[in-house]
Structure formats: structure tokens, C-alpha cells
């Protein structure tokens, strides 16, 4: 069950940060208007960090956020059901829950790929494709999840959305 908790935290962090707000928290936790250079601001392209996604970035980010939230809810719930069923020696229920968790991941990956193909901002397009690839490697083995890679992708996505 400890693995499920770690997974929940990692995936929830990922899901929570895909939002496309014109404000985001700076390094000091203070909200910073996108593109500003005040204290805690993320510098623009000239400062080494990517500027917020242009073109249809806000709508693509919003669609990616919606798909992520739905998939994460289902994925975490089904992993919990799977682990509970394993603990109760109910292999049929565990396998059914595993299948639903894998289906949630497949749907999430497909949605990220779709949004990647829609994105007119090249950095956002590439990042969503990378994120889709990472989601494709998640699976239902909670011990095999690369939380650091998910966090790295999330940080990049936060900069663009």
C-alpha cells in the first residue's frame, strides 16, 4: 500500500500542474504573472527557461489538464482496488481492476498524443509527446514508476502552460 501512496502523490502532482493559468507560483511561492520578471518569476526564453506556450497553447493545455485529471482519478482508484483485491486473494477482481487501470493509462496517453498533434507551439507539442511516452511506460507496477522523470516533465509543462 505504501507504493500506492507514492504513486498517488506523484501522479496527483503531475495532474495538478497541467493547468493553464496566466499566473503561476514563483520559486518563493508568490503568484507571478506569466511573462513577468518580478521576484520569483520564471524568466522568458532569453533567461534559459521557455516562455509560456503560444498559439493555441492555452486551449491545448486545458484539454490536456482535463484528460489528465480524469485519467488520474480512474488510474489511482483502480490501482487501489487492484491492491485491495490482491490483499483479499481475489484474483478475478484484481485482474479486472488492473485492466481498467491500464485502459485509463491508454486513454490518457492517447489524449496527450492528440493534444500534442493539435499544439501549434513546438515546445508544447514536443513536451506533450514526451509526457505521452512517459505515461505509456507507467503500467500497474507501482514500484517501477519513475517519479523523478514525471516531476521533470511536470516542471517543464508548468513553464509552458
PEBELTA-V200205 format. One record per residue. N is the residue number from 1. PSI is psi as a letter, one per 20 degrees, with the letter a starting at -180 (999 if undefined). Layout:
BEGIN
{{N/PSI} {N/PSI}}
END
This chain:
BEGIN
{{1/h} {2/h} {3/h} {4/g} {5/g} {6/g} {7/g} {8/g} {9/g} {10/g} {11/h} {12/h} {13/g} {14/g} {15/h} {16/h} {17/j} {18/i} {19/q} {20/m} {21/q} {22/i} {23/q} {24/r} {25/p} {26/a} {27/h} {28/j} {29/i} {30/p} {31/p} {32/p} {33/p} {34/p} {35/i} {36/r} {37/k} {38/a} {39/p} {40/j} {41/q} {42/p} {43/q} {44/a} {45/h} {46/h} {47/j} {48/i} {49/q} {50/q} {51/r} {52/q} {53/p} {54/a} {55/c} {56/k} {57/g} {58/g} {59/h} {60/g} {61/g} {62/g} {63/h} {64/h} {65/g} {66/g} {67/h} {68/g} {69/g} {70/g} {71/g} {72/g} {73/g} {74/g} {75/g} {76/g} {77/g} {78/h} {79/g} {80/g} {81/g} {82/g} {83/h} {84/g} {85/h} {86/g} {87/h} {88/j} {89/k} {90/n} {91/h} {92/g} {93/h} {94/g} {95/h} {96/g} {97/h} {98/g} {99/g} {100/h} {101/g} {102/h} {103/h} {104/g} {105/g} {106/g} {107/h} {108/g} {109/g} {110/g} {111/g} {112/h} {113/g} {114/g} {115/h} {116/g} {117/h} {118/h} {119/p} {120/i} {121/p} {122/h} {123/g} {124/g} {125/g} {126/g} {127/g} {128/h} {129/g} {130/g} {131/g} {132/g} {133/g} {134/g} {135/h} {136/h} {137/i} {138/g} {139/a} {140/j} {141/n} {142/h} {143/i} {144/j} {145/p} {146/n} {147/h} {148/g} {149/g} {150/g} {151/g} {152/g} {153/h} {154/g} {155/g} {156/g} {157/g} {158/h} {159/h} {160/h} {161/999}}
END
